[in-house]
């Protein structure tokens, strides 16, 4: 119960600021129908409860499975087993990722079913699984992380030359959305399980980061290849800023629960089956420990149902409406400013950000203060959301105008920044693009695109999650370079003394 209360406090800090901002906008620029506002508030409560239970389940169920799997696979000492297992584990854990389901549902919605939810989930999960297999081999064979990133991003830039703007936007958003609250802890645990078997403790610490970033790269590559193979360049999207027409407050929630429960059960079932198979043949945990993990998976399922129900039945609709109404105002600067504030409250309210900032301060023995990291991340993410909104409002600005130079800078920095900061930096993008970004901020972006004349909901509405995921990569590596410079200066001064 104490752990659950701790999770509840974390989630409250994440959800309440956006809820409060929406209420302020309701009384100022974007008045909402009373029924819609009530559904939004109920949806927020459902998200708070569901995400708290979900995160508790991940901690006691999903994360231990990842650590056990990583340690066991390393002991096999067979590269092909590690690679294939990484593919299978990566695929099944991605299929269950709630943020990916939210993004895929939005793609399905705005394309009118041309790009189905199931196709996005499966294609992205295959890409993540394949790259996780390669990433686990990288750890085993000590292949430099920055070199692997260079090769993979070179492949991405090459694929972008043959891809439509619409698929480029979707692919980078899929990267950030697929590495969410379920995938990240599992992959981190998997990486820790594998790297912990190394004799070199420093190498083990460095290799425990970076696998999440590689998983995101796999999502980008798979969606780009999907677009090229199926040749669906001429896709366009539309989005009506409307919600369920029923006059019932709770009707949409009750209607969504059976479908979401069935989808969540199917998504988590493979992970349960894999655990039971490994438990019988490899892990041999005590009945008490095995039972605890199974209870954790049950919590994960219950939390997932509450979370996705709140998102789909009331929360995201309001994000779309607010974005649409703000973009319909005569003064377009307002929607850009609100985008900046939205990015600011999103990152400041993300519980994982506080974990990351403490981690950086501890690793650098206080050289890089956590407050400095927090300011850098918050300003970076706020700017990312504002620039994404500006891209929609101003004709001619495209996503690649931001991402191409941004990732080129990030890759170049990886050759000079300390290895630990490179891994933490690329992983930190997943911290920034958390549940609130994949839900409210994404819906807000689509609402803005639907209101701007000449804007396309697919090409312009997507891409905002990718922007939020990019800025922390540059921010953390910059701090790594500062730490490196301070360390050298300290070393010189120590020698002089």
N, C-alpha and C positions, 0 to 999 in steps of 0.2 A: 504493500500500500504506500509506503514512503517513497519507493522508486516511482510509482505511478504518479504520485503528487508532484515529484520532481519533474517528470516529463510534462505534466499538465502545466506547470509553471513556465517551462520552456516554450511550449506551444502557445500559451496565452500571450507571452511577450512577442511572439511572431505574428499572431493573427489580429490582436487587438488594435495595433497602430493603423493597419489598413482599414479595419472596420470603422475606427474613429474618423479617419480621413474621409471615408465614404459618407458618413453621417454629416460631416461638415459640408461636403459638396452638395449633399441633399438640401441643406438649408441655405445654400448660396447659389451656385451655378447650375446644378443638375438636380432639380426637384424630382423625386421618384414617387410613383404611385404607392399608396400605403401598403397594398397587398404585396407588391414587389419588394418593398423595404423590409416587411416582416419576414418574407421568405429568405431574404438575404441574411437577416440577423439569425434566423433559425439555422440556415446553412452554415453560418460562421460557428454557431454552437456545436453543430454536428461535426464540423472540421476539427474544432478544438478537442472534443471528446475522442473522435476517431483517430486523429493523429497521435494523441497521447497514448492510447492503447496500442496503436500500431508500432510506435517507437519502442515501447516496453517489450512488445513481442519480438521485435528485431534484436533488441539487446540480449534477451535470454533464449531466443530460439535460432534466429538466422545467423547472427554473428558467430556463435560457437560452432555452427555447422561449417562456416567458411574457414575458421581456424583449424578445425579437425581435418577438413578436406585438404588444405594446404600442407599440413604436416605429413599426412599420410601419403600424398602424391610424391612429395620429395623423397620419402623413404623408399619408394619403388625404384628410384634411380634409373628410370627408363624415360627418355625424352619423348617418345611417341605417346606414351601413356599420359604424361603430363600435358602435352599439347591437346590431345583428344579430350581429356577430362576438362581442360580449361574451356574448350569449345562448348561442351555439353553443359557444364555448370554456368558459363556465361550466358548461354541461350536461355536456359530455364529461369535464371534469376532475373533476366531482363524482361522476359514475358510477364513476370509478376510485378514489374515496377509501375506504381500508380501514376507517376508523372508522365511516363511514356503513354499510358492509356489515355490520359487527359489530352496530350498533344495529338495523338492519333485520332481521337474523337473529333477534335477541332479541324484537323485536315479533312476527315470524312465529311464533316458538316459543310465547310466552306467550298469544297469541290463537288458537292452534291452527290457524293458516293463514288465519283470517278476514281479517287484514290481511297480505298476502303481502310477502315480502322485496322482490320485484321492484317492486311498486307503491310502496313507500316510497322505494326508490332512485330511481325515475323521477320521482315527484312532487317529491321534495326537489331533485333535480337541475334540474328545470324551473324551480322557484322561484328557485334560486340563479342559474341562467343569466339569467333575466329581470331580476333585481335587479342583477346585475353589469353588464348592458347599460345600465341606468339609472345605475348608479354611475360608469361610464366617461363617460357624458354629463355627469354632475355635475362631474367633473374638468375636462372640456373647457370647459364653460360657467361654471365657477367658482361653482356653486350651493353655498351654505354647508352644510357637513356636518351641523351640529346641526339645521338646519331640515328637512333631508331625514329625519333620524332622528325628529324630532317627528311628521312626517306619517306615516311608516311605522309607528311604534309606536302612533300614534292609530288607524291601521287595524287593527293587531293587537288592541288592546284592544276595538275594536268587534266584531271577529270572535269574540273570546272570549265575548262575551255570547250568541252563538248556538252555541257549541261545548260539547261534553261535557268533563267533567274529565279523562277518559281521553285525549282528543285534545289537550287543552292540555298535558298532561304529555309526551306523545310529541313534540309539535311543538317545544317548547323544547329537549328533549333532542336532537332532530334538528338543530336549529340549531347546537348546540355540537359534536355528533359529526361533522357534515358539513364543518366547517372544521378539518380535521386535518392530518396530516403531509404530505399531497400537495397539498391544495387551498390551504393557507395560503401556502407559498412560491411557488406558481404565480400566485396572485392578487396577492401583494405584488410579484412581478416584473412582472406586467401593469400594476399601478398605477404602479410606478416608471418603466416604459417609456413610459407616457402622460404622466405629470407631468413627466418629465425634459425634455420638449420645450418646457416653459414658460420664458419669459424671466426671470420672477421666481423666483429660487432659493428664497426663503422660502416662497412659495406652493407650489412644487414639493415641498419637504420636507414641508409639512403635508398635501398631497394624496396623498402616497405612503402615508399611513395612512388607515384607515377603510373601504376597499373590502372587506376581510375581514369586518368587522362588518356591513356591508350584506348580504353574502352570507348570513350567518347569519339575518338578518331575513327574507330571501327564503324560507329553509327553513321558518321558523315560519308565514309567511303561506300557503305552498302546502299544508302539512299541515292547517292549520285549514280551508282551503277544501275540501280533500279530505273531511274529516269532515263538513262541512255538506252538500256535494253528494251524497255517498253515504248520508248519514243513518244512519250505523252507531253510533248513540248507545248502544244496549244491547249493549255488548261487555264481556265479563268474561274474566279470564285466570287461569290456574293454572300453577304451576311445580313440578314434582317435583324435589326435591333429590337427584337421582341422576345417575349417569354411565353410560357404556357398560358393558354387562354382560360383555363379553369379558374373559377372563383374561389376554390378551396385553398386555404393556406397550406395544409399538409398534404393535399392530393398529389402534387408532383413528387414528394418524398416517398410516399407509400408506393407510388407507381414505379419508382426507380429501384427500390430495394431488391425485388426478386431478380431482376436482370443483373444488377451489380453483384449480388451475392453469388449467382451462378458463375459469372465471369471470374470473380475473385477466387472461388473454390477451384475452378479449372486451372487458373494461373498458379496457385500455390501447391496444388496436388503433386506435380512432378518433384518439387523440392522435398516434400514429405516422403515420397516413395524412394528417392535417392538416399535420404537419411536412413530410412529403415533398412535398405539393402546394405549400406555401408556399416550400419550398426551391427547387423547380423554377421557380416563377413570380415570386418576390419576394425571398427572402433571398439566394440565390446565394452561400452560404457555401463556403469552400474544402472540398475533399473530406475533409481531415483534421478540420476543425471539425465538419462534418456527421456524420462517422463517430463522433466523440466523443459527440455528442448521442444517436445511435442506440445506442451502447454503454451510455450512461447509462440509456436506456429499458429495455434488456435487464437491467441491474442492478436497476432498479425492479421489473421483473416477477419476477425471481428472489427478491428480498427480500420482495416482497408474498406470494409463495407460502409461504415459510418462516414469515413473521410470522403470517399467517392460519391456517396449519396448527397452529402452536403455541397460538394463542388458542383455536381450536375443539376441538382434540384433548386438551387437558389443563389449560389455564390457567384459563379462565372457570368450568369446572365446580367447581373448588375455591373460587373466590370465592363461588359460590352456596351451597355446602355450609357454608363458614365462617359466612356471614351467617345461614343457617338455624339452625345449631347455637347460635350466640351469642344469637339472638333467642328460642330455646327455653329458655334459662336462666331461672330464677325472677327473678333480679335484672336488670331491663331496662336499668339504668344502664350495665351493662358494654358492651352493644352500641353505646350512644351514645358512650361513651368510646373504644372501639375505632374507631368512625367518625371521631372527631376526630383520633386518631393516624394513621389511614389517610389522611385529607386532608392532614395535616402532612407525612408522608413522600412523598406523591404530588407535592406542589408543590415541596418542597425538592429532590426528585430529578429534576425536569423540567429537562433541559438548556436548553431555550429560555427558561426563567425567568432564567437567568444572563445570557443575551444581552440580554434585555429590561432587566434591572436596570442593566447597564453602559450601555445605550443611554440610559436616563433620566438617569443621572449625567453622561454626556457632553453631552447636549442642554442640561442645566441648568448646565453648567460647574461641577459639584460642589456646587451649592446643595442638591440632593436626593441624599443619599447612597444608594448601592446597597443597603447593609445595611438602611436604613430601608424601602426599597421591598420588600426580601425579607421582612422581618418582617411588613409590612402584608399582603403577598400570602399568606404562609404561614398567618397567623392567620385571614385572611378565608376561605381555601379550607377550612381545618380546621373552622371554624365552619359553613361551608356544608354539608359532609358530615354533621357532627353534627346540624345542624338538619333535614337531609333524613331522617336516621334517626329523629329525634324525631317527625317528621311521620308516619312509619309506625307508630311505637309508640303515640303518643297519638291517640286517635280525635278527629275533628272538625277537625284541622289539615289544610288543603289547600294545594296548591302555590301557588295564586294568592294566598294570604295572605302569601307571601314575595315572589313575583315582581312583583305589582302595585305595592306600595309601593317595592320595590327599583328597578324600572325607572323609576318615576315620579321617584324621587330622582336616578337617573342622568341622565335626560333634563333635569331641572331644572338639575343641576350643569353640563351641557354649555353652558348659556347664560352661565356665569360663568367656567368654567375656560379656560385658554389653549387655542387650537384644536389645537395639537400634542398636548397631553395628552388632549384629547377623543378624537382619532383613535387614539393609542397605547392609551388606556384601553379603548376598545371592542374594539380588536384584541387586547388582552391576555387577554381572556376565552378566546380560542382557544388561547393559550399555556398557560393553566391546565388546560383540559380536553383534555389530551393523550392518548396511546395507553393509558396505565395507567388513566385515568379511564373511557375508553370500554370498557375490558375488565374489569379486576378490580373496580373500584369499582361499576360498573353491575351486574355479576353479584352482588356483595355486597348491594346494595340489593334486588335481586329475591329473594335468599335470605332476607333479613330479612322482606320482605313476605309470603313464602310461609309463614312460621312464626307470624306474628301473627294471632290470631283476629280476624276482622272486617276485616282489611286486604285490599286488592285489588292484585294484582301489577301490573296495568296502571296504575291511577290512582295508587297509592302507590309502586310500585316504580320507575316512571319519574319523571324530574324532577331526579334527583341531578346529572346532567351540567349541566343548566341552572343549577342553584344554584352549581356550581363556576365556571361561566362568568360569573355575575353579579358576584360579590364583587370581582374584580380591576378591573372597570369603575369601581366606586365608589372603590376604594382608590387607583387611579392618578389619577383626577380630583381626589380630595382632596389628593394630593401636588402636583398641578398648581396648585391654589388656594394651597397653602402656598408654592410657588415664586413665584407671582404676588405674594403678600403680601410675601415677602422681597425680591423685585426692587423693588417700590415703596418699601419701607423703605430699601433700599440707595440708591435714586435720590434720596430725600429727604435722606439723610445726606450723599450726595455733593454735593448742591446747597448744603447748609448749610456744608460745608467749603469 
